[in-house]
Amino acid sequence: MVVSSVRDTGMNGGGEKLFKAISSDTRLSILERLSEGDTHISALARELGISVPVAARHVKVLEEAELVERKKLGNLHMIGIKLSNIYSFMDHFAENRKLEVEQGTTLLEALKSVAAVEVRKMGDRVKVVSTDGEEGFYVYEVDGKFSDRTVDEYVFCEDVVVEWKKLIPITKKRLFVNIKR
């Protein structure tokens, strides 16, 4: 049984374009700025102290690596970061472990053999609340699919790839719900 924590992300940017894109301090500054929100090229150039044509060339390299996307609003070109591709790129640097276990071993037992894992019983379910000292909410995928079983319920019966992930909160929607009175 093999347990690992990385897979092919399917990102189309290619390694060469990707590494070219992140090899420049200016492009890294652009990505850092875009992590705060979309902006237009002229504002980006002004903030970084470079000319608009230079900013546009750097943005083009980032676009070719699929790390940013351009949205045209009339004559205005808004640039935004493609977080899913940034995360996919970062997955390439995830720690990989190969592990052999007996058939019938639970995911929790496998995890404990490669990491310091803290669990807490919440209701009738066991939840991992810390991995290697990092507290947070953790989920896992087996062969690219989420499981509805907890880590102590998931039992290995065949060779699989497990991806262990800490969820980082990102607010996508905020609902203000009022009850009709």
GUKOLSE-795854 format. One record per residue (C-alpha): residue number from 0; chain; residue in three letters; x, y, z. Coordinates in Angstrom, 3 decimals. Layout:
<i = NUM&ch = A&aa = ALA&east = X&north = Y&up = Z>
...
This chain:
<i = 0&ch = A&aa = MET&east = 0.000&north = 0.000&up = 0.000>
<i = 1&ch = A&aa = VAL&east = 1.367&north = 3.408&up = -0.972>
<i = 2&ch = A&aa = VAL&east = 0.204&north = 6.589&up = 0.680>
<i = 3&ch = A&aa = SER&east = 1.427&north = 9.809&up = -0.903>
<i = 4&ch = A&aa = SER&east = 0.487&north = 13.489&up = -0.781>
<i = 5&ch = A&aa = VAL&east = 0.924&north = 14.861&up = -4.292>
<i = 6&ch = A&aa = ARG&east = -0.604&north = 14.322&up = -7.731>
<i = 7&ch = A&aa = ASP&east = -0.324&north = 15.756&up = -11.225>
<i = 8&ch = A&aa = THR&east = -2.199&north = 19.042&up = -11.093>
<i = 9&ch = A&aa = GLY&east = -2.979&north = 19.153&up = -14.782>
<i = 10&ch = A&aa = MET&east = -1.936&north = 22.795&up = -14.947>
<i = 11&ch = A&aa = ASN&east = -1.229&north = 23.779&up = -18.544>
<i = 12&ch = A&aa = GLY&east = 1.450&north = 26.402&up = -17.806>
<i = 13&ch = A&aa = GLY&east = 4.304&north = 23.920&up = -18.039>
<i = 14&ch = A&aa = GLY&east = 7.324&north = 23.904&up = -15.794>
<i = 15&ch = A&aa = GLU&east = 9.490&north = 26.118&up = -17.968>
<i = 16&ch = A&aa = LYS&east = 6.899&north = 28.917&up = -18.231>
<i = 17&ch = A&aa = LEU&east = 6.089&north = 28.596&up = -14.566>
<i = 18&ch = A&aa = PHE&east = 9.664&north = 28.884&up = -13.367>
<i = 19&ch = A&aa = LYS&east = 10.329&north = 31.732&up = -15.781>
<i = 20&ch = A&aa = ALA&east = 7.294&north = 33.510&up = -14.320>
<i = 21&ch = A&aa = ILE&east = 8.469&north = 33.247&up = -10.722>
<i = 22&ch = A&aa = SER&east = 12.148&north = 33.888&up = -11.474>
<i = 23&ch = A&aa = SER&east = 11.668&north = 37.662&up = -11.430>
<i = 24&ch = A&aa = ASP&east = 11.400&north = 39.759&up = -8.266>
<i = 25&ch = A&aa = THR&east = 9.118&north = 42.147&up = -10.167>
<i = 26&ch = A&aa = ARG&east = 6.730&north = 39.344&up = -11.151>
<i = 27&ch = A&aa = LEU&east = 6.740&north = 38.042&up = -7.580>
<i = 28&ch = A&aa = SER&east = 5.871&north = 41.589&up = -6.439>
<i = 29&ch = A&aa = ILE&east = 3.029&north = 41.645&up = -8.958>
<i = 30&ch = A&aa = LEU&east = 1.679&north = 38.342&up = -7.618>
<i = 31&ch = A&aa = GLU&east = 1.988&north = 39.616&up = -4.062>
<i = 32&ch = A&aa = ARG&east = 0.086&north = 42.795&up = -4.961>
<i = 33&ch = A&aa = LEU&east = -2.602&north = 40.828&up = -6.831>
<i = 34&ch = A&aa = SER&east = -3.130&north = 38.615&up = -3.794>
<i = 35&ch = A&aa = GLU&east = -4.729&north = 41.722&up = -2.251>
<i = 36&ch = A&aa = GLY&east = -7.211&north = 42.083&up = -5.137>
<i = 37&ch = A&aa = ASP&east = -7.550&north = 42.835&up = -8.836>
<i = 38&ch = A&aa = THR&east = -6.076&north = 45.999&up = -10.270>
<i = 39&ch = A&aa = HIS&east = -5.374&north = 47.554&up = -13.651>
<i = 40&ch = A&aa = ILE&east = -1.961&north = 47.580&up = -15.278>
<i = 41&ch = A&aa = SER&east = -1.341&north = 51.312&up = -14.918>
<i = 42&ch = A&aa = ALA&east = -2.077&north = 51.209&up = -11.161>
<i = 43&ch = A&aa = LEU&east = 0.139&north = 48.150&up = -10.846>
<i = 44&ch = A&aa = ALA&east = 2.965&north = 49.966&up = -12.677>
<i = 45&ch = A&aa = ARG&east = 2.553&north = 53.051&up = -10.491>
<i = 46&ch = A&aa = GLU&east = 2.573&north = 51.007&up = -7.258>
<i = 47&ch = A&aa = LEU&east = 5.710&north = 49.109&up = -8.313>
<i = 48&ch = A&aa = GLY&east = 7.502&north = 52.149&up = -9.709>
<i = 49&ch = A&aa = ILE&east = 7.835&north = 50.768&up = -13.250>
<i = 50&ch = A&aa = SER&east = 6.494&north = 51.897&up = -16.621>
<i = 51&ch = A&aa = VAL&east = 3.189&north = 50.601&up = -17.965>
<i = 52&ch = A&aa = PRO&east = 4.875&north = 48.787&up = -20.912>
<i = 53&ch = A&aa = VAL&east = 7.277&north = 47.033&up = -18.516>
<i = 54&ch = A&aa = ALA&east = 4.378&north = 46.064&up = -16.223>
<i = 55&ch = A&aa = ALA&east = 2.442&north = 44.779&up = -19.263>
<i = 56&ch = A&aa = ARG&east = 5.391&north = 42.591&up = -20.339>
<i = 57&ch = A&aa = HIS&east = 5.670&north = 41.104&up = -16.840>
<i = 58&ch = A&aa = VAL&east = 1.912&north = 40.489&up = -16.729>
<i = 59&ch = A&aa = LYS&east = 2.135&north = 38.731&up = -20.119>
<i = 60&ch = A&aa = VAL&east = 4.739&north = 36.307&up = -18.724>
<i = 61&ch = A&aa = LEU&east = 2.474&north = 35.630&up = -15.729>
<i = 62&ch = A&aa = GLU&east = -0.492&north = 35.106&up = -18.082>
<i = 63&ch = A&aa = GLU&east = 1.486&north = 32.616&up = -20.189>
<i = 64&ch = A&aa = ALA&east = 2.205&north = 30.653&up = -17.002>
<i = 65&ch = A&aa = GLU&east = -1.528&north = 30.845&up = -16.161>
<i = 66&ch = A&aa = LEU&east = -0.858&north = 32.526&up = -12.809>
<i = 67&ch = A&aa = VAL&east = -2.917&north = 35.643&up = -13.622>
<i = 68&ch = A&aa = GLU&east = -5.819&north = 36.479&up = -15.891>
<i = 69&ch = A&aa = ARG&east = -6.828&north = 39.649&up = -17.670>
<i = 70&ch = A&aa = LYS&east = -10.402&north = 40.934&up = -17.647>
<i = 71&ch = A&aa = LYS&east = -11.237&north = 43.628&up = -20.189>
<i = 72&ch = A&aa = LEU&east = -13.701&north = 46.305&up = -19.108>
<i = 73&ch = A&aa = GLY&east = -13.874&north = 48.606&up = -22.133>
<i = 74&ch = A&aa = ASN&east = -10.358&north = 50.022&up = -22.510>
<i = 75&ch = A&aa = LEU&east = -9.446&north = 49.071&up = -18.950>
<i = 76&ch = A&aa = HIS&east = -7.538&north = 45.811&up = -18.442>
<i = 77&ch = A&aa = MET&east = -8.011&north = 44.435&up = -14.941>
<i = 78&ch = A&aa = ILE&east = -5.493&north = 41.845&up = -13.799>
<i = 79&ch = A&aa = GLY&east = -6.386&north = 39.187&up = -11.258>
<i = 80&ch = A&aa = ILE&east = -4.510&north = 36.307&up = -9.708>
<i = 81&ch = A&aa = LYS&east = -5.579&north = 32.741&up = -10.532>
<i = 82&ch = A&aa = LEU&east = -5.412&north = 31.329&up = -7.020>
<i = 83&ch = A&aa = SER&east = -6.344&north = 27.798&up = -8.071>
<i = 84&ch = A&aa = ASN&east = -3.250&north = 27.661&up = -10.294>
<i = 85&ch = A&aa = ILE&east = -1.074&north = 29.188&up = -7.566>
<i = 86&ch = A&aa = TYR&east = -2.291&north = 26.469&up = -5.202>
<i = 87&ch = A&aa = SER&east = -1.738&north = 23.790&up = -7.862>
<i = 88&ch = A&aa = PHE&east = 1.795&north = 25.067&up = -8.345>
<i = 89&ch = A&aa = MET&east = 2.441&north = 24.972&up = -4.600>
<i = 90&ch = A&aa = ASP&east = 1.178&north = 21.362&up = -4.500>
<i = 91&ch = A&aa = HIS&east = 4.330&north = 20.397&up = -6.403>
<i = 92&ch = A&aa = PHE&east = 6.287&north = 21.253&up = -3.263>
<i = 93&ch = A&aa = ALA&east = 4.112&north = 19.248&up = -0.873>
<i = 94&ch = A&aa = GLU&east = 5.934&north = 16.760&up = 1.292>
<i = 95&ch = A&aa = ASN&east = 5.749&north = 13.308&up = -0.269>
<i = 96&ch = A&aa = ARG&east = 5.883&north = 10.120&up = 1.719>
<i = 97&ch = A&aa = LYS&east = 5.650&north = 6.517&up = 0.611>
<i = 98&ch = A&aa = LEU&east = 4.266&north = 4.208&up = 3.203>
<i = 99&ch = A&aa = GLU&east = 3.602&north = 0.488&up = 3.344>
<i = 100&ch = A&aa = VAL&east = 0.821&north = -0.644&up = 5.664>
<i = 101&ch = A&aa = GLU&east = -1.098&north = -3.818&up = 6.270>
<i = 102&ch = A&aa = GLN&east = -4.480&north = -4.209&up = 4.606>
<i = 103&ch = A&aa = GLY&east = -7.118&north = -3.007&up = 7.081>
<i = 104&ch = A&aa = THR&east = -4.955&north = -0.175&up = 8.485>
<i = 105&ch = A&aa = THR&east = -6.908&north = 3.008&up = 9.124>
<i = 106&ch = A&aa = LEU&east = -5.902&north = 6.359&up = 7.709>
<i = 107&ch = A&aa = LEU&east = -5.440&north = 7.635&up = 11.264>
<i = 108&ch = A&aa = GLU&east = -2.923&north = 4.857&up = 12.014>
<i = 109&ch = A&aa = ALA&east = -1.071&north = 5.623&up = 8.758>
<i = 110&ch = A&aa = LEU&east = -0.998&north = 9.355&up = 9.527>
<i = 111&ch = A&aa = LYS&east = 0.324&north = 8.774&up = 13.019>
<i = 112&ch = A&aa = SER&east = 3.227&north = 6.813&up = 11.553>
<i = 113&ch = A&aa = VAL&east = 4.423&north = 9.825&up = 9.491>
<i = 114&ch = A&aa = ALA&east = 3.247&north = 12.883&up = 11.452>
<i = 115&ch = A&aa = ALA&east = 2.419&north = 14.147&up = 14.918>
<i = 116&ch = A&aa = VAL&east = -1.360&north = 14.064&up = 14.804>
<i = 117&ch = A&aa = GLU&east = -3.735&north = 15.375&up = 17.459>
<i = 118&ch = A&aa = VAL&east = -7.333&north = 14.187&up = 17.312>
<i = 119&ch = A&aa = ARG&east = -10.437&north = 15.272&up = 19.157>
<i = 120&ch = A&aa = LYS&east = -13.757&north = 13.473&up = 19.425>
<i = 121&ch = A&aa = MET&east = -16.580&north = 15.777&up = 18.338>
<i = 122&ch = A&aa = GLY&east = -19.933&north = 14.155&up = 18.849>
<i = 123&ch = A&aa = ASP&east = -19.646&north = 10.680&up = 17.381>
<i = 124&ch = A&aa = ARG&east = -16.815&north = 11.592&up = 14.965>
<i = 125&ch = A&aa = VAL&east = -13.053&north = 11.758&up = 15.386>
<i = 126&ch = A&aa = LYS&east = -11.496&north = 14.888&up = 13.853>
<i = 127&ch = A&aa = VAL&east = -7.844&north = 15.709&up = 13.323>
<i = 128&ch = A&aa = VAL&east = -7.257&north = 19.144&up = 14.874>
<i = 129&ch = A&aa = SER&east = -3.482&north = 19.384&up = 14.477>
<i = 130&ch = A&aa = THR&east = -0.822&north = 17.913&up = 12.187>
<i = 131&ch = A&aa = ASP&east = 2.831&north = 18.408&up = 13.096>
<i = 132&ch = A&aa = GLY&east = 1.800&north = 21.182&up = 15.487>
<i = 133&ch = A&aa = GLU&east = -0.275&north = 23.108&up = 12.921>
<i = 134&ch = A&aa = GLU&east = -3.794&north = 23.518&up = 14.250>
<i = 135&ch = A&aa = GLY&east = -6.595&north = 23.774&up = 11.746>
<i = 136&ch = A&aa = PHE&east = -9.364&north = 22.015&up = 9.899>
<i = 137&ch = A&aa = TYR&east = -8.038&north = 19.107&up = 7.842>
<i = 138&ch = A&aa = VAL&east = -9.611&north = 17.134&up = 5.034>
<i = 139&ch = A&aa = TYR&east = -8.315&north = 14.353&up = 2.853>
<i = 140&ch = A&aa = GLU&east = -8.833&north = 13.003&up = -0.639>
<i = 141&ch = A&aa = VAL&east = -8.237&north = 9.437&up = -1.747>
<i = 142&ch = A&aa = ASP&east = -7.307&north = 9.166&up = -5.414>
<i = 143&ch = A&aa = GLY&east = -8.650&north = 12.697&up = -5.952>
<i = 144&ch = A&aa = LYS&east = -12.032&north = 12.140&up = -4.273>
<i = 145&ch = A&aa = PHE&east = -13.260&north = 13.324&up = -0.899>
<i = 146&ch = A&aa = SER&east = -14.356&north = 10.599&up = 1.478>
<i = 147&ch = A&aa = ASP&east = -17.323&north = 10.833&up = 3.829>
<i = 148&ch = A&aa = ARG&east = -15.519&north = 8.647&up = 6.381>
<i = 149&ch = A&aa = THR&east = -13.476&north = 10.013&up = 9.265>
<i = 150&ch = A&aa = VAL&east = -9.773&north = 9.217&up = 9.525>
<i = 151&ch = A&aa = ASP&east = -10.424&north = 6.441&up = 12.035>
<i = 152&ch = A&aa = GLU&east = -13.141&north = 4.926&up = 9.807>
<i = 153&ch = A&aa = TYR&east = -11.248&north = 4.964&up = 6.501>
<i = 154&ch = A&aa = VAL&east = -9.606&north = 1.557&up = 6.049>
<i = 155&ch = A&aa = PHE&east = -7.042&north = 0.808&up = 3.340>
<i = 156&ch = A&aa = CYS&east = -7.969&north = -2.146&up = 1.154>
<i = 157&ch = A&aa = GLU&east = -5.874&north = -1.298&up = -1.931>
<i = 158&ch = A&aa = ASP&east = -3.013&north = 0.936&up = -3.076>
<i = 159&ch = A&aa = VAL&east = -4.127&north = 4.584&up = -3.171>
<i = 160&ch = A&aa = VAL&east = -2.830&north = 8.148&up = -3.171>
<i = 161&ch = A&aa = VAL&east = -3.964&north = 10.199&up = -0.176>
<i = 162&ch = A&aa = GLU&east = -3.740&north = 13.985&up = -0.165>
<i = 163&ch = A&aa = TRP&east = -3.864&north = 15.520&up = 3.299>
<i = 164&ch = A&aa = LYS&east = -4.939&north = 19.174&up = 3.242>
<i = 165&ch = A&aa = LYS&east = -5.300&north = 21.949&up = 5.747>
<i = 166&ch = A&aa = LEU&east = -8.167&north = 24.200&up = 4.779>
<i = 167&ch = A&aa = ILE&east = -7.359&north = 27.886&up = 4.690>
<i = 168&ch = A&aa = PRO&east = -10.447&north = 30.057&up = 5.229>
<i = 169&ch = A&aa = ILE&east = -11.326&north = 32.243&up = 2.282>
<i = 170&ch = A&aa = THR&east = -14.593&north = 34.133&up = 2.430>
<i = 171&ch = A&aa = LYS&east = -16.471&north = 33.624&up = -0.834>
<i = 172&ch = A&aa = LYS&east = -19.920&north = 34.628&up = 0.353>
<i = 173&ch = A&aa = ARG&east = -21.241&north = 36.324&up = 3.432>
<i = 174&ch = A&aa = LEU&east = -24.930&north = 35.931&up = 4.150>
<i = 175&ch = A&aa = PHE&east = -26.816&north = 38.214&up = 6.490>
<i = 176&ch = A&aa = VAL&east = -29.876&north = 36.167&up = 7.300>
<i = 177&ch = A&aa = ASN&east = -32.862&north = 37.850&up = 8.903>
<i = 178&ch = A&aa = ILE&east = -35.806&north = 35.887&up = 10.214>
<i = 179&ch = A&aa = LYS&east = -39.186&north = 37.264&up = 9.128>
<i = 180&ch = A&aa = ARG&east = -41.081&north = 38.512&up = 12.141>
